[in-house]
Amino acid sequence: MNSLETQWTPVFDGLEGFNQYVDMGSVHRYPNWVEMWDLIDYNSVQVFRGKNVLSVKSRWAFDVEKKKARLIESVYYGGLLGGGDVCFHGDEIYLWSPIEPGSVVEAMWEIACGKR
């Protein structure tokens, strides 16, 4: 997925030290769950596994009925908007977890599942 060609829709606006976006074009619906990519742009450099990171793209799965989420993969970048060098690519699929009310994950669940 080329971040520069993707139309990122804002979710959060930097008040917590980052801007978060979702890619509405990446939404895929399955019988019981929805999949979607998000992008986090940090307001300052973050160090992850010894490398400077300014953005992270992640693919998420959301259970529509049970209000659960799991991370499928993440790609860490040295530049903003998924630009620059890839610093790390993790594709470990996490277990389904309940979504915390008021969290950024809840905001993504609302968007992906059509609740917002």
N, C-alpha and C positions, 0 to 999 in steps of 0.2 A: 504494500500500500504506500503510495507516494503522498507524504503529508502535504507537500506544496500544492498538489492538485486536488486535495480533499477539501470539501467545504466544512470546516469545523464550526459547530454551533456552541456558543458559550454556555457554560453551566455555572461556574463560579469565577469571580473577578479579582483575584489577587489579594483579597483581604486577609487570607491565611498564609500568605507567602507564595502563592501559586495561582495560576489561571488554569481552569479546567474546561475542556471542550469535549463534545461527542461528535462522532461522524454518523449522521442520520442515514447516509448512503450505505453504511455497513450493517444496518439492522437486518438480521435474518430471523424469521419466525419459524419455530418448530411447534409440534403439538402442545408441549407443556413448558416450553422455555423460549427465551429470546437471547440472541447473541448480538453484541455491539462493541465497537472500538471506542476508546477515549484517549485523550491526549492531555497530559499535564505539562505546562510550561512553568518552571520555577522562576521566582523573581531574583534569586541569587544562586550561585553554583552550589550544587549538592555533591558530596563525595560518596560514591557507591563502589564498593570493592576496589578502592584506591584510584578511581577515575573520576574526573570532573563531569558532572551530568547537569544539563539544563532542561531536558525534557524526557518524558517517558510516554510511550504509546502502549496501551494494554487492551487485550481482548477479553471481554467479560461474558459470562452466561448468567441469565436472570431467570429464576423460577417465578412465573407470573402469579400463580395462586398461593404458593407457600411463602412468598416474599423472602427468597433466599438468593444468594449470589455466589459465584466462584470465579476466580481469576484463571484464565486459560493460558495466556502468555503475555510477556512484557518485553519491550525493547527500549533500552536506555540509550540516549543520544547526547553527544557533546554540545549540540547546538539547539536553539529554540525551534519549535514546531517540527520536531523530529528531524532536524537537519544536523549536519556534521557527522562525525564518526559514530558508528555503533560501539558503545562502551560495553554492553552486555545484552545478551538475548536469553531470556529464560522461558522455557515452555513446559514447566512443571504445572500440571493441572491440580488445583487445590480442591479440597472438599467443599461441598455446599455449606454455607454459613448463613445464619439469620442476618438480616440487614438492620443495622442500627438506625433508629429514627433520627432524622436531622443530619445524617452523614452525607458525604458526597456520593457514596454508593447508593443511598436511597434516592438521591436526585437522579442518578443514572437509571435506576430501576423504574422510576416514574416515567422518564422519557422513553425508555426502551419498550415498556409495557403499555404505553399510551395512557398513563394516568395523569399526565401533565400536558 
